[in-house]
Amino acid sequence: MDTFWVNALWSLAPTVLVGSIFWLVMRSIIRSDRTERKVYARMEADERARLGLDKPVT
């Protein structure tokens, strides 16, 4: 019975390892995209303010 649990853990280890690596890669991609969008929005807002495009039209 002891070897059963060891074999069960060894058979699940590759799946858990690959899943963890996939999760880390996807997390970093999503975080970098979010950061890039924030920076781009800030740059665009600065450019609009510099050009005077943010003034409300009446």
ZAMARGU-4260 file (C-alpha; in steps of 0.2 Angstrom, whole numbers, plus 5000, padded with zeros to 4 digits):
<rodrens>
0) 5000/5000/5000 | 5015/5011/5003 | 5021/5011/4985 | 5003/5014/4979 | 5003/5032/4986
5) 5021/5035/4981 | 5017/5030/4963 | 5001/5040/4964 | 5011/5056/4969 | 5024/5053/4956
10) 5011/5051/4942 | 5003/5067/4947 | 5019/5077/4949 | 5022/5081/4930 | 5004/5087/4928
15) 5005/5098/4943 | 5023/5105/4938 | 5017/5109/4920 | 5001/5117/4926 | 5011/5128/4938
20) 5023/5133/4925 | 5008/5137/4913 | 5000/5147/4927 | 5015/5157/4930 | 5018/5161/4912
25) 5000/5166/4909 | 5000/5177/4925 | 5016/5186/4919 | 5008/5189/4902 | 4992/5196/4909
30) 5001/5207/4921 | 5013/5214/4908 | 4998/5218/4897 | 4989/5227/4911 | 5004/5237/4915
35) 5007/5241/4896 | 4989/5247/4894 | 4991/5258/4910 | 5007/5266/4903 | 4999/5269/4886
40) 4984/5277/4893 | 4995/5288/4904 | 5005/5293/4889 | 4990/5296/4879 | 4982/5307/4892
45) 4998/5317/4894 | 4998/5320/4875 | 4980/5325/4875 | 4983/5337/4889 | 4998/5344/4880
50) 4988/5347/4864 | 4974/5354/4874 | 4961/5341/4868 | 4954/5337/4885 | 4945/5353/4887
55) 4926/5351/4887 | 4917/5357/4871 | 4903/5369/4875
</rodrens>
